[in-house]
Amino acid sequence: MSRDLLRFATAGSVDDGKSTLVGRLLYDTKSVLADQIEAVERASVDKGMSTPDLSLLVDGLRAEREQGITIDVAYRYFGTPTREFVLADTPGHVQYTRNTVTGASTAELAVLLVDARNGIVEQTRRHAAVLALLRVPRLVLAINKIDLVGYDEETLTAIAKDFAALARSVGFADEAVQVIPVSALAGDNVVERSTRTPWYDGPTLLGHLESVPVAGPEVTAPFRMPVQYVIRPRAGALPGAEERWGPLHDYRGYAGQVASGTVSPGDEVVVLPGGARTTVAGVDTADGPLDAAGAGRSVTIRLTDDIDISRGDLIAAAGAAPRVGSEIEATLCWLADKPLRAGARLLLKHGARTTQVIVGALGERLDVDSVRFVDPPEALTVNDIAMVSLRTADPLPVDDYADIRATGSFLLIDPPTGGTLAAGLVGNPLTLTSG
């Protein structure tokens, strides 16, 4: 039986212990090979440490090991009998905020660490705002290094209260946030429950990761599927296909991954940006036809009518179609070192479609220190987050990112180099309150 998959990211300030926490998860779940453990133990002895430095299981770059910090996003894969995990360990330095955006962009949950000795700091506010902006559905506040405050309940309760106010102010609902006191170094409440926190009756970190619901808002959202490939198989290419679908020269399917919602035979759909309407004749996979396919499933859709469809088109629910247009108001997370100014001509990649785009006016910039929008800048520099107006050469079917992440997100690309310049979110997904 296949297990659920949870994608989650870690975030937090410098020296809050993110890499050590990830290393502890890998070590205690026996997800590390013996030779890796031996290498870490040797490196720890060379550094004069009496216990293994578990952060070395994550920080793989030479500069990370030399400086004792995380620079790049480190992806790790591990599993338990209950669930499989894809983990993105993101940097804590302010100048690497763009890496946090990258790591959290596909996360269904984020683990935000704070040092029990310091409580909520500016970087905690920054990362909470970024995670809220990216609409990460669930959040864990891991109060780390509780051993250094003597496992004091009052200290941890005060931090949890401060963070609850911060989380509400950026739009997180109370039920979406779980607070867990941990010690990554000693292992308290990471995988095993600690006897030194008898006042804490919540789950361990791993217990919460194993039990938290995986299904995100895209499951109940309207159906969307970007077309990746048009399938016209050759005779003999698919054994048994003619018995299932008839003569192969009559077969035409549209392959892609369901981005949101569910599709079934008989559903009425619209093909965008053209706008032609038709009905789903079948939902096929390599293992046979399906009665229904939900978000995340890769399928081939057959339609009842012959319509001109190509890679980059979007098949969507006819009764709840996205808007189509060339004018987009969006929030940009600028990732490049060179600045962005109004009038720039770039490429925009939305789903499987790439088109030219002109950057219009720059709007308000998010001050991640105060978690407030401030006056528009003259140019966007690396790590800036701001509202922008865009005009595309071709009309695009888009949803607000707050409604459907897959069709509400895009990339801006540098035409000469092909490098990624920015992550874009249609609309303004961040809900700020004074709470």
N, C-alpha and C positions, 0 to 999 in steps of 0.2 A: 504494500500500500504506500502510495506517495505521501510525503509529509509536506505540511505547509512551509512556505518560504517567507521569511520576514527580512526586509531590507531596513537597516537602521544605521544611524550615523552618531558619532560622538562629537561633542563640541565643548569648549570651555576655555578658561584663561591659561596662560603659560604656567607650567609647573603645578597645575591642578591634578595631574596624575592620569591623564587620559590614556596614554600608551601603556602605563602600568596596569590600569584597569582592564584594557583590552587583553594584555598579556595574561592577566589573572584569569580572565574568562577562557582563553585558549588553553591555559595550563590546567585549570581545574576541571575542564570538560574533556581533558585528554585529547585535545585536537592538535597537538604538537608532536612532531616526530621526535624519536629519541635522540637522533644526531643534532637536531636543532636545540634541544634542551642542553645537551653536552656542550655545544658551542656557546650558548648563553652562559652556562656555568663557568666555562673557561674565561670568557670575556669579563665576567663579574669578578672573578678572582684577580685578574689582571688589573682591575680598577680598585682593588682592595676592599671589595664588598664581601661580607660574610654570608649573605643570602643572594639567590639569583636575581639579577636585574631583569624583571619580566618585560620591561619596556623594550628591550632589545629584540623581542619577538615581533615587534611591530615596526620600530624605527629602523628601516633598512638602508637608507642613504648614508654615505660616509659622513656628510656634513651633519646629519641628524645625530649620529652616534658621537661625533666629536663635540658638538655643542650641547647635547642632551636635550634637544627640542625636536618637535615634529615640524617638517617643512612641507612635504607633499601629502596628498591624500593617500592613505595606506588602506587598501582593500584586503579584507580577510574573509575566508569562507570556512564555516564550521557548522557542526550540527549536533543535535542530541536525539535521543529516541523519539522526542515529541515534535521537533521542528528543525528546519534548516535555516541558516542565517547568512546574509551577506552584510558585512560590517564595513563602514567607511570611517576611518579614524582621521579627523581633520585637524589642521594646525590651530594653535592658540594665539599666535602673534597677530596683532592688528593688521600688519601688512599682508597677511595671508587670508584675509576675509574672503577673497575670491575663491580660495580653495574650499572654504566652508560652504559657499554657495554650490560649488560643484558636488561636494560629497553629500549634501542634504537634498539635492534636487530630485532624487528618486527615492528618498527615504520615506518609509511609512511610520517611522518612530525616530526620535532623536533622544540621546542621553546627554544631558547638559550637566557638566561637572562644576562644582564649586569647592573651594578649600574651606573646610569647617572653621579654620582659624580666621579667614578673611571675609566669609559670607559673600553677599552679592556685590560684585565689582563692575566697573564699566564694561569690561569684555563680556560679562554675563548678560548685560543689557543689550549689547551689540548682537550677540548670538541669538538671544531670545527674539529680537526684532527680525533678524534674517530668517530664522526658522518659521516665524509667523508669516513673513512675507512669502516664503516658499510653500506655505499652507501644509507644513508637515502635520499630519493629523493628530499625533500623540507625542507627549513629551515626558521624559523622566528627569527629575532633578536628583542627581546623585551627589549627596553631600559627602565628599571624600575626606580622608585623613581624620576620621572621628577619633582614632586612637590618640591623636595629638591634642585633643581637647578633653581627654579623660572620659570619653563616651558620655559627655554631659547632655542630658535630655533638654534642658532649658536653652542651651546654645543652639541646638539643632532645631528646636521648635521655633525660635526667633528667626532663623534663616528661612525656614519653610514659610513662615508668615510673610516675610518680606518678598519672597519670590512669588507667592500667590498673588500679591498685588501687582507685581510686574507682569506676570503672565496674563492677568485679566486686562491690563492696560494695552497689550498688543494683540488681544483678540482670542487668547486660549480660554476655552471653557474649563471650569473647575474639574469636571469629570475627565478631561483629556490629559490631566497632569497627575503624575505619581511621584511622590517624594520618597527616596530610599537612602538611609544613612549607611555608608559603606567605608571600608578601609581596603583599598586595592592592594596595599602592601601586605597587610595581615590576612586578608581574605574575608573580613567580616561582611556578612550579608551580600556577598557577590554571588557565590554559588551555594554556599552552605550558610544556614542561619547562625548568627553569632549569639553565644551565651552572655556576651558582655553588653548587649542591648535588650535586656528583658522588657523594657518599656515600649519597644517597637514591635507591633503585631502585624505589620504589613508583609508583603512578599519579599523574597530575595530578588536581586537584579535579574538573575537567570530565570527564576520562577515567573517574574513578570513578563520577561521577553518570551517565554514559552506559552503563556496563557493569554496575552493581550490579543484582541481580535485583529486578524490580518486584513480583512475586507475594508477597503477604503471607500471614500465617497464616489469613486469612479464606477463602483459596482452597481449602484442604483441610479447613476446618471444616464441620460439618453445615449442611445447607441451611436458610436463613432468608430470608423475603421479606415485609416489611410491606406490606399492601394500601393503595395510595394512592387507587385509584378502581375502581369497579365499572362495567364497560363493557357497555352494552346499546344497540348502534348502531341508528340509524333506517334504514329502507329507502332505498337510494341514497346513504347517507353514505359507504360504503366501496366504491368501484368494484371489481368482481370478487370481492367478499366472498362473495356467494351461491354462486358456482361453487366457492369454496374450502371454505366451512363449511356450506353449505346455507342454508335460510331464515333471515334475520337475526333474526326474532322468536324463534328458538331459541338464538341466540348469547348467552352470558353469560361474560364474561372478567374476570379480576381483575388489574389493572395495578399494577406497582410495580418497584422496583429490587432485584435479587438482592443481599442484604446479605452473604451468605456461602454457601460451598458451591456445588453444581451441581444443577440440576433438569432432568429429562428426562421425556418421556412414559412413562407406566407406573410412575413412582415413587409410592410410598405416602406420603401427607402427612397432617398433622393441622392443623386450623384452631383457633387459640387466640385468646382464652381459653376458647372454648366446648368444645373438645375433640373435635369431630366428625372422623372419619377418612374419607379418600377417596383416589382415585388421580388423578394428573395425566393428562388426556386429550390435552393439546397445549400447546406453548409457542410463542406467536405474537409476531411483530413486524410493523411496517409493511412490511417487505421480504419477509415470508413466514414460514412456520413454521421452528422450529429443532429439531435433534435433541437439543441440550443448551444450557443457558445458565448461565454462571458468574458469580461475584461481580462486581458493578459493571455488569452488563447490565440494561437496562430492558426488560421483557417484559410480555406479558399471558398469564396462565395460565388454561387451561380445565380444569375438573374433571369427572369422570365422574358425580358426584352433585350434585343440587340442594341446596345448603346455604345457610343464612342467613349470609352474609358481608358485612361492611360495611367502610368505610374505618377503619383503625386495627387491624384484626385482623392476625394473623400466620400465614402459611402456613409450616410447618416440616417437616423430615424426621420421619416418624412414629417411626422407630427411635432417634432422638436428639433428642427434643423438649426445649425449655427448661422450666424450672420455672415454675409459675403461682401467684401469691399476691399478697396485699395487704401483707405485711410485707417490707420491703427493708432490708438492711444495706448501706450504701454509703459511698464516700469522696466528700466534697464539696470542690470547689474554689470558694470563695466569691468572687464577682466584684463584688458590690455594695458601695457605700459604707455603707449602713445595715446594722447588725449582725443576725445571726440568732440567735434564742434558741429553746430547746425550747418546743413548743406552738404555733409559728407555723403558720398555715394558708395554704398556697400552692397553685399549680398545678404539676403535673408533666407534662412532655411527653416521651413515650417513643415513638420512631418517628413514626407518624402519629396517635397517640392522645394526648389530653390529658385528665387527670383531676385531681380535688382530692387534696391530700395534707396530712397533719399531721406536723410534725417532732417526733420523739420525743427520746430522750436524745442529747446530744452526747457522742461518744466521744473517743478519744485524738487529739491534734493532732500533725501532722507538723512538727517543728522543722527547717526547711529549711537552717538553718545547720549543725547537727550531723548532719543526715540521720538523725534518730531520732524515734520517736513519744514524746510526753510526755503529762502528765496532761491530762484533758479541760478545756477552757476553759468559762467561764460563757456566753460568746457567741462566735460567729464574726465576725471583722471582715474587711475587704477583704484579699484575697490569702491568707487562711488556708486550710489544707487539713486536713481532719479527718474521722474516722469519724462517721456519724450513723445513727440508726434512723428509718425512715419508714413511715407507714401510709397506703396509698392507698385512695380511695373505691371504685375498681374493681380487680379482680384484673388483674395484668399478667404477660405471658410474658417472663421476663428470663433472660439468661445472665450469668455472671460476666464482667466486662470483660476479665479476663485471658484468657478463652477466645474470646469474640467481641465485638469492640469495638462493632459497630453495635447489637446488641440488649442490650449491657451498659452503654450510656450513656444519659443523659437530661439534661433541663434543668429547673431550677426557675424558675418565672415568677411575677412579682408580679401578683396578680389585678387591682388597680385600674389599673395602667399598662400591663401586658403586657410589661414589661421583663424581660430575662433576669437572674436573680439568682445562679445557680450552675450549674456543670457537674458532673454526678454520674456516678460510676463504680460499678457494682454490685460489692460485695465490696471487697477490699483488693488492688489490682493490684501494689503495691510489695513487692518481695522484698528485704529488707535482710539483709546478712551482716556479719560482723566482719572480712571480708577487705579 
